[in-house]
Amino acid sequence: MNTRVLTGITTSGTPHLGNYAGAIRPAVQASTQPGVDAFFFMADYHALIKCDDPARVARSRLEIAATWLAVGLDHERVTFYRQSDIPEIPELTWMLNCVTAKGLMNRAHAYKAAVDQNEAKGVEPDDGVTMGLFSYPVLMAADIVMFNANKVPVGRDQIQHLEMARDIAQRFNHLYGRDYFTLPEVVIEEEVATLPGLDGRKMSKSYNNTIPLFEGGASALRASVMRIVTDSRQPGEPKDAENSHLYTIYRAFATQAQSAAFRKQLEDGLGWGDAKQALYDHLENLLAPMREKYFDLMANPGRIEDILQAGAAKARKLSAPFMHELRQAVGLRNLEAASAGGKGAPAKKEKSKGARFVSFRDEDGGFRFRLLAADGEELLLSQRFADPKEAGALMRRLQSEPAETVLQADGQQGYAAVIDGVAVAAAPAGAQVEAGALLARAREALASLAQE
């Protein structure tokens, strides 16, 4: 069974070595695991919240896409797209805004932090706060539930936003009477590598202590490595490798054997200058092939654009029909369908009793559905599906196809529902005893649903 994992990439700034070790490399490695349906999107709408420099936004989108592709993200295996290329996302954001309590947004950490800063400065609490900042968690929720992601890897600072996404999705499901959205599971990235910067603090643009990943080429990489702060121990004096920022960086990119050998050299008195050269040589050997791909992609933005457009088309095969389903759910229907109950007649509520499909998630995490008779008797149980939308599409097919055709006798299980030559659902356990009667009831139930 495939698990859909979704990762958002903020398009602000230029990736550095710390970004690669802490987020990019582990995400790319995880996307290659069997059973993982990986979605990677560039969160360029999110970038507008804090950046009003169009040139920087455009440049960052190019650099970040080129970086992920250069380090080995397989765009044919995963779904790789820009947030802004999926028009269903802002549409869904508005729908979710309409079911999200303002009080929930008041509790968002980013908004509260902005208010606290304003109060400390003695200005109005909402001074400088845009609706983009205030409702950021709703857009993030739309990113996630648009594709019904099962798992979303995040750092601890993003846990609240995932919890809000679950709350918002649950509220929508409750209001509109069906589990349209999967409730995403938070995956805490406990083992994320945090690289020290040139001065020993966490590598961050905020501290101006980063080592470039690709920008500036080999010369910029070497210049940065040579600026790493070390202690005053001279060549020949044993070095404290465990507390050396230089050794920590080396270890993040080396095998266990390589790290052990480098540590021994330091403890045997390797000079800091030679140690920095060794670190540079090791990093250059690792990064040079990827850097070459990066600069080739940067010189050919049309190739990146083609990849992203292909990714958007792949993503929209899911988002467009799902959005159509959501429009129907909230009442944004075709006018002829809306007036089917008679001229001027109010829309009728669904009957409280009648044959119906019930979807659910089983103990193994798969998505299934049952066909129940009006009295609640189970008439069909589906196979397990990894994608809830696939299960939903098959339920609709069963309602639209002639019941006599799709429900066929089966000597082993009594009868089965067959779509395109594949048995997608079967009679409940023990149905063989009264297969004829149950098959007739199942056909009658499907026929009644087709008339609704």
Phi, psi and omega in degrees: 000129180281144175248125180275121181243129185241133180232126176261140183240112182289130183265072176220125177081181182251129182301141176240181185300323179295321177298320181296312182292321188274330186229312189291307183300310181295327180292318179295318178298319181295328183291344181268356183289143178297145179082007180252124174257096191267131174245126176238125179230146177271115187277068185282335171296321179297327181297334181291341183295320185248353185231122179250023178256100184303322181296320180292320178298314181296316180296318182295321179300318180293312183298318184288319176299315179298321180298309183297321179290322182292327183278358172118009176295122183273100185291345177275334179276320182261176172253109187241117188209164172268138176306318185287352177268001181246091184297340179291337182293309177295329177295316177294325178303318179295317178301317181289325174304323185285351176242003183262129179288137177300325180301326178295318180292328178301335184268358182296136185301317184296318179293314180299322179296319179296319179296316179300319179295320179293319179294324178294329179273353179078026178249177180304141183305323184261016180300124178078001180273119178267165175293334176298313178294316185296316186258017178312316182297335179288318176298319178296321177298318179296320177305319188279309187281344176304324182248014178045054178295137176280322183223143179228108178288129180216161169281169184298333181289349181254002182302317182301320181295324177292321178296321177295320178300319177296316180299316183293316180297319180295321178297316179297313179303318182292316183296323185253013163073019179202156179277075178292324186248137169285139177277115186291146176263138178279131173246111183278126181274077183291328187265015181299130179286127176251108183278139171286149176273193183300330183258005179096338174286168178307134180295119185203143175299329181299328181265356182054043184232029187270161171249123184296147177278304180233324186300136179090349177071197184297324182295319179293321178298312182295317180300320180292316181299321181291346180266001179298130182287131177231176178273186188267011182292135186274164174305137182098335177277138178299139179257150176273086186299319186298329181255018180262125177299324182297315180293322179300317179294316180302314184298328182293343184237015184235161173286169180299320181293318179296318179297317181297320180293319180292321178299317180297321178299317180295315182291339177273000174108014178306132180292152183297323179299314178293325179295319178295321178297320179296319178296315179301313181301319181294313180295318181297321179297324180283316190273335186305312180298321179290322180298321179299317177295320181300309182292329175295318178293318180298328180280348181230067183300335178298327178292319177296318180300317179299318180297316182291323178292322176295321177295320179295319179298320178296316180293322184287344173297337176264315188288322184295309178294328178293320178294324175300317179296320180290324176300317177299319184298319185270359176101005179272067188256168171304138185297327178294320179292323182292332183259013184298338181283001180118153184297122177076358182281139177292153179298133181276143174284152178298148179298144182289335179231145180159167176299145185200156171266143176231121179263152180201170178246126184278179186295339178269005178090001180279160181257131183220171175214157176239148167258121181248143174285173181301329181271006176094358180290135179284128182248334179214146172230125185283167168289174179271138179235143178282332185249121180298330181290328176295317178297317179297320179296322180290324175300318180292323177298318181297327178286331186268338182275151176301128183300325181294334182275314187281332180264112186236144178296143181222119185299331183277316185248001181102301175195165181212156174264122186243123177238125180052039177080003182244132176285108183265345179204159183220168177297154179295161181304138178083007184287345184301330184297319180233046186300319183299313182292318180293322178298319179297319179295319180296317178296321178295320180296315179296320180297321180292324178291326180294336182274349183286000000 
